């Protein structure tokens, strides 16, 4: 793996799971990357390896940035993908985190590299976080759907299966390569309201964090996300109340969500979310 630079010898980890999130197309309203950042900030971490970006990025599409270091010289920051060993006090397992940016090129090579790192570290399950734009209301619980490489994982993690067909991102390719390698994997998708998709959504990040904890049994300090969620709901609520047309739209979406699953729950089905995702992709392609 010439594209991978190990910063330390691969350590012996306890019953590890890998958790990945990628900035870009799979990260609507920064929900997935924020959930991973919250997890990393809560644990004892060591950088395991860095991915050389040279083979995986179109630097005209994902441009490096220049910043001043101590006001003396300039440093170029390239699109980064970092494997991190994360340990939690009191937990029965360690985690391997992949904090990444969706590559532009060589997705199969990149995904095979992720699988090889997981196998080298004896990872038992790969969890990929994502967020998508959908017709959901900010006032209701964030819908979380899951996709897994095998039926047994779907059942054991109590996931709602999606029948989505259409364009995919690096998340879908990683799943395919995990399946081919016989490595169990699952993705968790949070739906964010399309009418506020341009701003970070801590409520969706919080929902992903809570679902992730139920799978990994590793706790993160989510108090910051909880505070941000309260502020987010208050600000969005005031903005919606000030615009009768938007307020009417939100009420319609609330009713639609409830009717899809019945009055006893606010969370839409995986099929309904897949339909919303398909609608979003078609609209995106036509823009």
Backbone as CSV, one residue per row, in Angstrom:
resi,resn,N_x,N_y,N_z,CA_x,CA_y,CA_z,C_x,C_y,C_z
1,UNK,0.842,-1.186,0.000,0.000,0.000,0.000,0.885,1.247,0.000
2,UNK,1.390,1.588,-1.173,2.289,2.731,-1.279,1.589,4.044,-0.934
3,UNK,0.247,4.079,-1.060,-0.479,5.318,-0.790,-0.681,5.573,0.704
4,UNK,-0.285,4.609,1.542,-0.529,4.709,2.981,0.791,4.868,3.727
5,UNK,0.866,5.865,4.606,2.058,6.102,5.412,1.722,5.844,6.882
6,UNK,2.271,4.767,7.427,2.033,4.433,8.825,2.860,5.345,9.722
7,UNK,2.227,5.907,10.742,2.899,6.772,11.698,3.400,5.994,12.909
8,UNK,2.951,4.756,13.060,3.362,3.895,14.160,3.127,2.455,13.730
9,UNK,3.746,1.517,14.425,3.490,0.117,14.129,2.037,-0.205,14.452
10,UNK,1.365,-0.980,13.585,-0.039,-1.317,13.856,-0.185,-1.927,15.244
11,UNK,-0.998,-1.324,16.107,-1.099,-1.797,17.488,-2.066,-2.969,17.614
12,UNK,-1.994,-3.640,18.743,-2.968,-4.668,19.091,-4.139,-3.983,19.779
13,UNK,-5.315,-4.057,19.160,-6.498,-3.388,19.685,-7.484,-4.400,20.237
14,UNK,-8.338,-3.946,21.127,-9.306,-4.823,21.779,-10.609,-4.862,20.988
15,UNK,-10.897,-6.018,20.380,-12.180,-6.238,19.704,-12.593,-5.018,18.881
16,UNK,-11.742,-4.526,17.986,-11.981,-3.203,17.387,-13.084,-3.169,16.340
17,UNK,-13.753,-2.039,16.258,-14.622,-1.674,15.150,-14.028,-0.437,14.479
18,UNK,-14.291,-0.301,13.182,-13.841,0.878,12.449,-15.030,1.784,12.181
19,UNK,-14.867,3.083,12.412,-15.911,4.073,12.151,-15.350,5.101,11.176
20,UNK,-16.061,5.325,10.065,-15.582,6.212,9.001,-16.601,7.312,8.721
21,UNK,-16.108,8.468,8.353,-16.958,9.548,7.842,-16.146,10.338,6.832
22,UNK,-16.839,10.824,5.806,-16.171,11.509,4.705,-16.846,12.842,4.424
23,UNK,-16.059,13.896,4.433,-16.578,15.189,4.018,-16.879,15.148,2.523
24,UNK,-17.928,15.892,2.126,-18.290,15.923,0.711,-19.711,15.461,0.478
25,UNK,-19.919,14.723,-0.592,-21.255,14.359,-1.064,-22.045,13.557,-0.037
26,UNK,-21.353,12.756,0.784,-22.025,11.889,1.759,-22.262,12.577,3.102
27,UNK,-22.056,13.890,3.191,-22.003,14.585,4.478,-22.891,15.823,4.479
28,UNK,-24.173,15.650,4.173,-25.098,16.778,4.138,-25.134,17.472,5.497
29,UNK,-25.047,18.790,5.473,-25.092,19.627,6.678,-24.016,19.251,7.692
30,UNK,-22.936,18.636,7.216,-21.780,18.280,8.059,-22.140,17.342,9.207
31,UNK,-23.251,16.621,9.085,-23.707,15.812,10.216,-22.794,14.621,10.481
32,UNK,-22.381,13.916,9.420,-21.550,12.727,9.609,-20.168,13.089,10.134
33,UNK,-19.533,14.081,9.516,-18.191,14.470,9.958,-18.219,15.045,11.371
34,UNK,-19.288,15.736,11.734,-19.400,16.284,13.094,-19.547,15.173,14.125
35,UNK,-20.298,14.127,13.779,-20.455,12.998,14.699,-19.116,12.303,14.932
36,UNK,-18.339,12.118,13.863,-17.029,11.480,14.018,-16.084,12.371,14.823
37,UNK,-16.120,13.661,14.573,-15.269,14.593,15.319,-15.609,14.576,16.805
38,UNK,-16.905,14.518,17.118,-17.333,14.452,18.516,-16.798,13.199,19.181
39,UNK,-16.853,12.072,18.462,-16.342,10.813,19.005,-14.837,10.902,19.246
40,UNK,-14.103,11.410,18.268,-12.644,11.504,18.400,-12.244,12.411,19.559
41,UNK,-12.972,13.510,19.737,-12.654,14.455,20.811,-12.927,13.872,22.197
42,UNK,-13.704,12.784,22.256,-14.089,12.197,23.536,-13.137,11.092,23.990
43,UNK,-12.253,10.632,23.107,-11.451,9.443,23.375,-9.960,9.767,23.374
44,UNK,-9.178,8.815,23.870,-7.724,8.902,23.784,-7.320,8.426,22.392
45,UNK,-6.668,9.270,21.619,-6.430,8.951,20.215,-4.940,9.023,19.870
46,UNK,-4.568,8.186,18.907,-3.234,8.209,18.315,-3.395,8.063,16.810
47,UNK,-2.659,8.863,16.054,-2.696,8.751,14.598,-1.965,7.477,14.188
48,UNK,-2.667,6.623,13.456,-2.085,5.374,12.973,-1.416,5.544,11.619
49,UNK,-2.145,6.170,10.693,-1.649,6.253,9.323,-2.311,7.410,8.599
50,UNK,-1.621,7.914,7.588,-2.132,8.976,6.720,-2.133,8.468,5.283
51,UNK,-3.157,8.851,4.537,-3.258,8.479,3.130,-2.620,9.577,2.285
52,UNK,-1.715,9.187,1.391,-1.137,10.140,0.445,-2.231,10.548,-0.536
53,UNK,-2.576,11.833,-0.626,-3.701,12.246,-1.471,-3.394,12.260,-2.963
54,UNK,-2.145,12.092,-3.354,-1.728,12.335,-4.736,-2.533,11.530,-5.757
55,UNK,-2.805,10.257,-5.463,-3.475,9.388,-6.431,-4.994,9.485,-6.389
56,UNK,-5.543,10.115,-5.363,-6.982,10.003,-5.129,-7.772,11.287,-5.357
57,UNK,-7.097,12.392,-5.661,-7.822,13.661,-5.745,-7.505,14.417,-7.018
58,UNK,-8.528,15.060,-7.535,-8.375,16.087,-8.559,-8.219,17.400,-7.798
59,UNK,-7.024,17.934,-7.766,-6.766,19.092,-6.918,-7.386,20.378,-7.454
60,UNK,-7.953,20.327,-8.671,-8.745,21.465,-9.132,-10.154,21.408,-8.553
61,UNK,-10.619,20.197,-8.225,-11.935,20.042,-7.604,-11.839,20.095,-6.081
62,UNK,-10.819,19.471,-5.525,-10.551,19.498,-4.086,-9.219,20.201,-3.866
63,UNK,-9.252,21.519,-3.889,-8.009,22.284,-3.859,-7.354,22.258,-2.473
64,UNK,-6.018,22.114,-2.440,-5.312,22.309,-1.172,-5.416,23.767,-0.738
65,UNK,-5.195,24.010,0.527,-5.278,25.373,1.060,-3.930,25.779,1.649
66,UNK,-3.680,27.082,1.626,-2.455,27.637,2.195,-2.802,28.396,3.469
67,UNK,-1.998,28.189,4.507,-2.199,28.947,5.742,-0.847,29.385,6.295
68,UNK,-0.885,30.456,7.054,0.322,30.969,7.693,0.575,30.223,9.000
69,UNK,1.809,29.846,9.240,2.205,29.177,10.474,3.026,30.154,11.299
70,UNK,2.453,30.572,12.438,3.106,31.532,13.341,3.512,32.806,12.613
71,UNK,2.767,33.139,11.562,3.013,34.364,10.823,4.333,34.419,10.094
72,UNK,5.055,33.284,10.039,6.407,33.299,9.484,6.500,32.662,8.105
73,UNK,5.848,31.524,7.924,5.927,30.854,6.632,4.584,30.220,6.302
74,UNK,4.439,29.853,5.053,3.179,29.290,4.575,3.257,27.766,4.537
75,UNK,2.122,27.162,4.827,2.029,25.703,4.789,0.841,25.315,3.922
76,UNK,1.027,24.293,3.101,-0.060,23.785,2.262,-0.711,22.598,2.964
77,UNK,-2.020,22.665,3.139,-2.798,21.559,3.690,-3.529,20.860,2.550
78,UNK,-3.256,19.575,2.377,-3.845,18.787,1.304,-5.088,18.061,1.809
79,UNK,-5.977,17.629,0.919,-7.120,16.821,1.363,-6.623,15.638,2.193
80,UNK,-7.203,15.458,3.360,-6.637,14.492,4.311,-7.549,13.297,4.529
81,UNK,-6.912,12.167,4.792,-7.583,10.942,5.219,-6.695,10.307,6.278
82,UNK,-7.184,10.265,7.497,-6.361,9.852,8.630,-7.008,8.687,9.361
83,UNK,-6.234,7.615,9.553,-6.660,6.495,10.394,-6.179,6.759,11.817
84,UNK,-7.092,6.609,12.778,-6.821,6.972,14.170,-7.206,5.807,15.077
85,UNK,-6.334,5.456,16.011,-6.680,4.501,17.064,-7.312,5.274,18.208
86,UNK,-8.485,4.823,18.655,-9.231,5.542,19.695,-9.587,4.580,20.826
87,UNK,-9.269,4.989,22.043,-9.513,4.148,23.216,-10.367,4.918,24.216
88,UNK,-11.335,4.219,24.790,-12.242,4.832,25.762,-12.058,4.174,27.120
89,UNK,-11.955,4.992,28.158,-11.866,4.465,29.507,-13.152,3.717,29.849
90,UNK,-13.001,2.492,30.341,-14.159,1.730,30.775,-14.866,0.959,29.688
91,UNK,-14.501,1.147,28.424,-15.137,0.416,27.325,-14.442,-0.927,27.129
92,UNK,-15.166,-1.869,26.544,-14.622,-3.205,26.315,-13.918,-3.326,24.976
93,UNK,-13.986,-2.281,24.147,-13.341,-2.360,22.839,-12.700,-1.030,22.481
94,UNK,-11.792,-1.104,21.527,-11.187,0.085,20.938,-11.815,0.341,19.573
95,UNK,-11.607,1.537,19.066,-12.125,1.907,17.753,-10.980,2.350,16.848
96,UNK,-11.182,2.140,15.565,-10.328,2.720,14.539,-11.181,3.737,13.796
97,UNK,-10.781,4.987,13.802,-11.539,6.046,13.138,-10.860,6.398,11.828
98,UNK,-11.657,6.577,10.785,-11.155,7.097,9.516,-11.836,8.432,9.263
99,UNK,-11.078,9.487,9.447,-11.556,10.855,9.226,-11.114,11.250,7.827
100,UNK,-12.071,11.303,6.877,-11.669,11.437,5.489,-12.425,12.478,4.690
101,UNK,-11.954,12.665,3.481,-12.598,13.482,2.462,-12.867,12.581,1.268
102,UNK,-14.088,12.573,0.765,-14.415,11.672,-0.338,-13.445,11.890,-1.497
103,UNK,-12.753,10.825,-1.943,-11.804,10.989,-3.046,-12.504,11.249,-4.373
104,UNK,-11.786,11.861,-5.296,-12.288,12.086,-6.652,-11.956,10.936,-7.584
105,UNK,-10.885,10.202,-7.279,-10.335,9.220,-8.212,-10.077,7.885,-7.514
106,UNK,-10.003,6.819,-8.326,-9.576,5.490,-7.874,-10.332,5.030,-6.636
107,UNK,-11.650,5.055,-6.712,-12.459,4.665,-5.557,-12.235,3.211,-5.161
108,UNK,-12.092,2.320,-6.147,-11.899,0.908,-5.810,-10.559,0.695,-5.106
109,UNK,-9.518,1.349,-5.612,-8.212,1.241,-4.958,-8.272,1.799,-3.541
110,UNK,-8.915,2.943,-3.392,-9.046,3.562,-2.069,-9.815,2.638,-1.120
111,UNK,-10.939,2.103,-1.590,-11.774,1.256,-0.738,-11.061,-0.036,-0.371
112,UNK,-10.314,-0.608,-1.312,-9.530,-1.804,-0.993,-8.490,-1.500,0.082
113,UNK,-7.921,-0.306,0.050,-6.961,0.095,1.071,-7.632,0.159,2.440
114,UNK,-8.852,0.711,2.497,-9.590,0.760,3.763,-9.827,-0.650,4.289
115,UNK,-10.231,-1.561,3.403,-10.470,-2.949,3.808,-9.182,-3.590,4.311
116,UNK,-8.073,-3.355,3.635,-6.797,-3.946,4.048,-6.367,-3.443,5.420
117,UNK,-6.563,-2.159,5.684,-6.239,-1.627,7.011,-7.128,-2.282,8.064
118,UNK,-8.413,-2.412,7.762,-9.338,-3.048,8.702,-8.914,-4.485,8.993
119,UNK,-8.533,-5.216,7.957,-8.111,-6.604,8.157,-6.807,-6.677,8.941
120,UNK,-5.886,-5.777,8.667,-4.604,-5.784,9.368,-4.781,-5.515,10.854
121,UNK,-5.800,-4.731,11.203,-6.053,-4.383,12.600,-7.101,-5.283,13.246
122,UNK,-7.504,-6.347,12.536,-8.490,-7.310,13.052,-9.822,-6.653,13.398
123,UNK,-10.247,-5.714,12.568,-11.539,-5.051,12.767,-12.665,-6.040,12.496
124,UNK,-13.654,-6.078,13.387,-14.753,-7.031,13.223,-15.955,-6.437,12.511
125,UNK,-16.088,-5.102,12.497,-17.209,-4.447,11.826,-16.777,-3.054,11.396
126,UNK,-17.119,-2.687,10.158,-16.871,-1.341,9.652,-18.193,-0.578,9.657
127,UNK,-18.227,0.576,10.300,-19.415,1.427,10.351,-19.090,2.736,9.634
128,UNK,-19.887,3.069,8.626,-19.672,4.307,7.879,-20.848,5.240,8.143
129,UNK,-20.550,6.479,8.510,-21.579,7.474,8.798,-21.833,8.329,7.565
130,UNK,-23.107,8.656,7.337,-23.461,9.525,6.230,-24.682,10.355,6.579
131,UNK,-24.904,11.396,5.815,-26.113,12.212,5.983,-26.582,12.659,4.614
132,UNK,-27.893,12.719,4.456,-28.501,13.034,3.166,-29.602,14.065,3.329
133,UNK,-29.846,14.795,2.253,-30.912,15.792,2.237,-32.229,15.100,1.911
134,UNK,-33.266,15.376,2.692,-34.559,14.725,2.479,-35.680,15.662,2.902
135,UNK,-36.892,15.287,2.552,-38.067,16.064,2.941,-38.514,15.602,4.319
136,UNK,-37.795,16.074,5.329,-38.095,15.770,6.722,-38.157,17.086,7.487
137,UNK,-38.837,17.056,8.626,-39.042,18.271,9.419,-38.009,18.374,10.536
138,UNK,-37.554,19.591,10.799,-36.568,19.798,11.858,-37.178,19.606,13.239
139,UNK,-38.501,19.621,13.332,-39.191,19.517,14.611,-39.329,18.083,15.104
140,UNK,-39.138,17.098,14.222,-39.334,15.694,14.569,-37.989,15.002,14.792
141,UNK,-38.010,13.825,15.445,-36.757,13.076,15.609,-36.083,12.821,14.264
142,UNK,-34.758,12.848,14.254,-34.005,12.663,13.014,-34.124,11.216,12.552
143,UNK,-34.607,10.988,11.333,-34.670,9.614,10.833,-33.263,9.065,10.578
144,UNK,-33.000,7.858,11.085,-31.739,7.163,10.850,-32.049,5.835,10.176
145,UNK,-31.494,5.626,8.995,-31.639,4.335,8.334,-30.270,3.687,8.206
146,UNK,-30.272,2.369,8.009,-29.018,1.649,7.911,-28.989,0.719,6.724
147,UNK,-27.800,0.521,6.188,-27.563,-0.436,5.115,-26.412,-1.318,5.565
148,UNK,-26.542,-2.636,5.388,-25.507,-3.566,5.826,-25.152,-4.526,4.702
149,UNK,-23.977,-5.149,4.831,-23.496,-6.043,3.788,-24.169,-7.403,3.828
150,UNK,-24.814,-7.750,4.927,-25.442,-9.067,5.016,-26.675,-8.987,5.905
151,UNK,-27.573,-9.933,5.710,-28.846,-9.939,6.419,-28.657,-10.137,7.915
152,UNK,-27.664,-10.931,8.298,-27.438,-11.181,9.723,-27.082,-9.895,10.456
153,UNK,-26.287,-9.037,9.813,-25.927,-7.762,10.437,-27.140,-6.856,10.556
154,UNK,-27.987,-6.851,9.527,-29.219,-6.062,9.575,-30.058,-6.467,10.783
155,UNK,-30.217,-7.780,10.975,-31.047,-8.271,12.082,-30.394,-7.996,13.435
156,UNK,-29.099,-8.273,13.542,-28.442,-8.146,14.842,-28.385,-6.700,15.319
157,UNK,-28.288,-5.751,14.388,-28.212,-4.340,14.756,-29.566,-3.646,14.689
158,UNK,-30.617,-4.409,14.366,-31.984,-3.882,14.301,-32.068,-2.677,13.370
159,UNK,-31.517,-2.858,12.171,-31.531,-1.792,11.177,-32.750,-1.913,10.293
160,UNK,-33.156,-0.791,9.747,-34.231,-0.765,8.765,-33.600,-0.731,7.380
161,UNK,-33.883,-1.752,6.597,-33.196,-1.911,5.320,-33.772,-0.960,4.273
162,UNK,-32.894,-0.422,3.427,-33.303,0.464,2.341,-33.211,-0.273,1.017
163,UNK,-34.149,0.027,0.102,-34.097,-0.581,-1.230,-33.646,0.438,-2.273
164,UNK,-32.888,1.444,-1.845,-32.437,2.494,-2.753,-31.590,1.932,-3.884
165,UNK,-31.859,2.406,-5.102,-31.041,2.128,-6.275,-30.737,3.454,-6.962
166,UNK,-29.498,3.681,-7.347,-29.136,4.930,-8.000,-27.685,5.273,-7.751
167,UNK,-27.291,6.516,-8.038,-25.896,6.937,-7.842,-25.448,6.752,-6.395
168,UNK,-24.176,6.471,-6.228,-23.643,6.258,-4.884,-22.375,7.074,-4.693
169,UNK,-21.915,7.106,-3.453,-20.671,7.781,-3.112,-19.639,6.766,-2.660
170,UNK,-18.574,7.243,-2.055,-17.519,6.350,-1.589,-18.045,5.383,-0.543
171,UNK,-19.093,5.773,0.185,-19.687,4.893,1.187,-20.168,3.599,0.542
172,UNK,-20.873,3.706,-0.593,-21.380,2.520,-1.268,-20.272,1.624,-1.793
173,UNK,-19.191,2.225,-2.268,-18.080,1.436,-2.800,-17.352,0.711,-1.672
174,UNK,-17.166,1.365,-0.543,-16.545,0.696,0.607,-17.382,-0.500,1.033
175,UNK,-18.702,-0.341,1.056,-19.573,-1.473,1.391,-19.364,-2.628,0.427
176,UNK,-19.296,-2.323,-0.855,-19.128,-3.371,-1.858,-17.813,-4.111,-1.659
177,UNK,-16.733,-3.386,-1.384,-15.434,-4.030,-1.200,-15.378,-4.806,0.121
178,UNK,-16.068,-4.318,1.148,-16.168,-5.078,2.395,-16.912,-6.388,2.166
179,UNK,-18.013,-6.310,1.434,-18.786,-7.522,1.141,-17.940,-8.533,0.388
180,UNK,-17.199,-8.061,-0.615,-16.360,-8.962,-1.406,-15.276,-9.615,-0.551
181,UNK,-14.816,-8.899,0.466,-13.762,-9.425,1.338,-14.311,-10.232,2.506
182,UNK,-15.637,-10.323,2.630,-16.235,-11.035,3.746,-16.135,-10.293,5.060
183,UNK,-15.994,-8.974,4.988,-15.885,-8.135,6.186,-17.223,-7.452,6.443
184,UNK,-17.893,-7.733,7.563,-19.187,-7.092,7.836,-19.059,-5.573,7.894
185,UNK,-20.027,-4.893,7.302,-20.028,-3.428,7.352,-21.455,-2.925,7.358
186,UNK,-21.618,-1.714,7.873,-22.937,-1.089,7.960,-22.761,0.410,7.783
187,UNK,-23.728,1.039,7.145,-23.733,2.499,7.084,-24.966,3.021,7.797
188,UNK,-24.790,4.133,8.488,-25.882,4.817,9.174,-26.091,6.160,8.495
189,UNK,-27.323,6.416,8.069,-27.640,7.647,7.338,-28.638,8.482,8.130
190,UNK,-28.286,9.734,8.365,-29.201,10.691,8.986,-29.814,11.563,7.903
191,UNK,-31.116,11.776,7.976,-31.813,12.648,7.026,-31.886,14.057,7.598
192,UNK,-31.494,15.046,6.788,-31.536,16.442,7.227,-32.552,17.203,6.378
193,UNK,-33.267,18.164,6.967,-34.302,18.901,6.222,-33.717,19.652,5.036
194,UNK,-34.391,19.537,3.901,-33.871,20.174,2.691,-33.927,21.695,2.781
195,UNK,-34.819,22.231,3.619,-34.990,23.685,3.659,-33.958,24.369,4.561
196,UNK,-33.159,23.592,5.294,-32.058,24.173,6.079,-30.779,23.355,5.873
197,UNK,-30.615,22.800,4.684,-29.472,21.919,4.425,-28.162,22.676,4.282
198,UNK,-28.233,23.994,4.104,-27.013,24.775,3.868,-26.259,25.107,5.153
199,UNK,-26.848,24.816,6.312,-26.183,25.127,7.580,-25.892,23.824,8.325
200,UNK,-24.847,23.793,9.150,-24.546,22.584,9.925,-25.732,22.167,10.785
201,UNK,-25.937,20.859,10.902,-27.092,20.327,11.614,-26.619,19.478,12.798
202,UNK,-26.458,20.086,13.976,-26.005,19.316,15.139,-27.030,18.290,15.602
203,UNK,-28.312,18.511,15.304,-29.335,17.549,15.703,-29.131,16.230,14.976
204,UNK,-28.799,16.289,13.691,-28.536,15.066,12.934,-27.245,14.405,13.408
205,UNK,-26.225,15.211,13.709,-24.972,14.662,14.238,-25.210,13.965,15.572
206,UNK,-26.069,14.549,16.401,-26.399,13.952,17.695,-27.106,12.616,17.509
207,UNK,-28.055,12.549,16.581,-28.775,11.300,16.330,-27.831,10.210,15.837
208,UNK,-26.902,10.565,14.957,-25.909,9.589,14.495,-25.040,9.112,15.656
209,UNK,-24.637,10.036,16.510,-23.787,9.682,17.650,-24.495,8.707,18.579
210,UNK,-25.770,8.944,18.826,-26.523,8.071,19.727,-26.701,6.683,19.120
211,UNK,-26.997,6.608,17.827,-27.145,5.308,17.179,-25.809,4.585,17.122
212,UNK,-24.746,5.322,16.857,-23.419,4.714,16.803,-23.041,4.107,18.146
213,UNK,-23.356,4.796,19.227,-23.046,4.265,20.555,-23.773,2.951,20.814
214,UNK,-25.013,2.834,20.325,-25.772,1.602,20.525,-25.144,0.423,19.787
215,UNK,-24.361,0.709,18.749,-23.699,-0.348,17.978,-22.322,-0.666,18.548
216,UNK,-21.531,0.364,18.817,-20.150,0.149,19.258,-20.030,-0.084,20.758
217,UNK,-21.002,0.375,21.528,-20.934,0.353,22.994,-19.785,1.207,23.517
218,UNK,-19.411,2.206,22.737,-18.399,3.172,23.156,-19.076,4.534,23.250
219,UNK,-18.978,5.162,24.412,-19.689,6.416,24.650,-18.837,7.613,24.255
220,UNK,-19.496,8.606,23.685,-18.860,9.887,23.381,-19.484,10.965,24.258
221,UNK,-18.750,12.024,24.486,-19.285,13.178,25.215,-20.119,13.996,24.233
222,UNK,-21.441,13.833,24.312,-22.335,14.496,23.359,-22.968,15.751,23.950
223,UNK,-22.484,16.201,25.099,-23.101,17.366,25.740,-23.005,18.603,24.850
224,UNK,-21.893,18.749,24.138,-21.757,19.889,23.231,-22.779,19.844,22.117
225,UNK,-22.986,18.655,21.538,-23.991,18.514,20.485,-25.393,18.761,21.031
226,UNK,-25.643,18.345,22.267,-26.958,18.587,22.866,-27.212,20.083,23.013
227,UNK,-26.217,20.824,23.481,-26.372,22.277,23.610,-26.569,22.927,22.241
228,UNK,-25.773,22.499,21.263,-25.891,23.061,19.918,-27.251,22.732,19.305
229,UNK,-27.781,21.547,19.611,-29.087,21.154,19.081,-30.190,22.052,19.628
230,UNK,-30.134,22.363,20.917,-31.133,23.263,21.499,-31.087,24.626,20.821
231,UNK,-29.894,25.152,20.625,-29.750,26.450,19.960,-30.221,26.376,18.512
232,UNK,-29.875,25.287,17.840,-30.276,25.087,16.438,-31.801,25.077,16.307
233,UNK,-32.472,24.310,17.165,-33.930,24.220,17.090,-34.584,25.569,17.379
234,UNK,-34.031,26.309,18.338,-34.593,27.627,18.652,-34.436,28.586,17.475
235,UNK,-33.256,28.608,16.871,-33.001,29.530,15.761,-33.838,29.172,14.540
236,UNK,-33.891,27.889,14.202,-34.691,27.465,13.048,-36.168,27.714,13.323
237,UNK,-36.601,27.451,14.559,-37.999,27.677,14.911,-38.399,29.134,14.743
238,UNK,-37.538,30.053,15.171,-37.846,31.478,15.016,-37.892,31.871,13.541
239,UNK,-36.954,31.355,12.764,-36.926,31.693,11.338,-38.158,31.164,10.618
240,UNK,-38.577,29.952,10.958,-39.763,29.366,10.323,-41.012,30.138,10.716
241,UNK,-41.126,30.488,12.000,-42.313,31.208,12.470,-42.445,32.580,11.820
242,UNK,-41.338,33.132,11.366,-41.372,34.463,10.748,-41.774,34.429,9.281
243,UNK,-41.908,33.241,8.715,-42.253,33.110,7.290,-43.437,32.161,7.154
244,UNK,-44.651,32.679,6.940,-45.846,31.832,6.877,-45.752,30.723,5.830
245,UNK,-45.118,30.984,4.703,-45.011,29.962,3.663,-44.133,28.796,4.119
246,UNK,-43.022,29.117,4.741,-42.140,28.063,5.243,-42.812,27.321,6.394
247,UNK,-43.516,28.048,7.243,-44.224,27.416,8.355,-45.251,26.420,7.839
248,UNK,-45.959,26.783,6.787,-46.932,25.871,6.178,-46.233,24.647,5.580
249,UNK,-45.078,24.868,4.961,-44.304,23.760,4.400,-43.893,22.777,5.485
250,UNK,-43.388,23.283,6.603,-42.943,22.420,7.689,-44.110,21.619,8.249
251,UNK,-45.265,22.241,8.399,-46.443,21.527,8.897,-46.843,20.403,7.946
252,UNK,-46.761,20.658,6.648,-47.097,19.615,5.674,-46.116,18.449,5.765
253,UNK,-44.830,18.770,5.894,-43.822,17.713,5.998,-44.034,16.892,7.268
254,UNK,-44.357,17.570,8.372,-44.638,16.855,9.622,-45.776,15.861,9.428
255,UNK,-46.857,16.311,8.805,-48.008,15.436,8.582,-47.652,14.272,7.668
256,UNK,-46.861,14.554,6.629,-46.456,13.491,5.709,-45.603,12.447,6.426
257,UNK,-44.674,12.901,7.256,-43.823,11.964,7.986,-44.646,11.069,8.900
258,UNK,-45.571,11.678,9.622,-46.376,10.891,10.558,-47.273,9.904,9.824
259,UNK,-47.814,10.317,8.698,-48.723,9.434,7.971,-47.999,8.244,7.357
260,UNK,-46.705,8.379,7.087,-45.971,7.278,6.473,-45.816,6.099,7.420
261,UNK,-45.737,6.386,8.700,-45.569,5.301,9.653,-46.720,5.178,10.644
262,UNK,-47.684,6.073,10.551,-48.785,6.018,11.488,-48.592,6.999,12.625
263,UNK,-49.653,7.255,13.355,-49.636,8.295,14.385,-48.787,7.922,15.587
264,UNK,-48.364,6.637,15.708,-47.631,6.223,16.896,-46.144,6.491,16.812
265,UNK,-45.624,6.989,15.681,-44.197,7.238,15.564,-43.934,8.395,14.638
266,UNK,-42.856,9.074,14.877,-42.473,10.206,14.047,-41.420,9.851,13.010
267,UNK,-40.873,8.644,13.060,-39.728,8.310,12.231,-40.189,7.629,10.952
268,UNK,-39.858,8.151,9.765,-40.277,7.548,8.514,-39.536,6.254,8.242
269,UNK,-40.111,5.416,7.372,-39.524,4.126,7.058,-38.307,4.276,6.173
270,UNK,-37.520,3.184,6.089,-36.384,3.188,5.189,-36.809,3.347,3.749
271,UNK,-37.943,2.733,3.361,-38.429,2.880,1.990,-38.768,4.334,1.690
272,UNK,-39.414,5.005,2.649,-39.773,6.408,2.425,-38.527,7.268,2.279
273,UNK,-37.522,6.996,3.114,-36.283,7.759,2.999,-35.579,7.487,1.679
274,UNK,-35.621,6.225,1.227,-34.999,5.909,-0.059,-35.667,6.684,-1.182
275,UNK,-37.002,6.789,-1.123,-37.721,7.555,-2.143,-37.310,9.018,-2.102
276,UNK,-37.148,9.571,-0.885,-36.734,10.965,-0.772,-35.316,11.150,-1.323
277,UNK,-34.435,10.170,-1.055,-33.067,10.247,-1.545,-33.043,10.207,-3.069
278,UNK,-33.874,9.317,-3.656,-33.953,9.236,-5.111,-34.440,10.561,-5.692
279,UNK,-35.441,11.165,-5.047,-35.971,12.440,-5.517,-34.898,13.521,-5.462
280,UNK,-34.123,13.524,-4.350,-33.047,14.507,-4.216,-31.995,14.335,-5.307
281,UNK,-31.611,13.086,-5.583,-30.582,12.844,-6.588,-31.044,13.265,-7.974
282,UNK,-32.312,12.972,-8.299,-32.829,13.376,-9.604,-32.845,14.897,-9.733
283,UNK,-33.258,15.568,-8.645,-33.289,17.032,-8.660,-31.874,17.593,-8.786
284,UNK,-30.921,16.961,-8.084,-29.527,17.407,-8.126,-28.960,17.267,-9.535
285,UNK,-29.273,16.153,-10.217,-28.752,15.928,-11.559,-29.332,16.894,-12.575
286,UNK,-30.569,17.374,-12.315,-31.220,18.268,-13.267,-30.806,19.716,-13.090
287,UNK,-30.197,20.042,-11.903,-29.787,21.434,-11.633,-28.543,21.812,-12.444
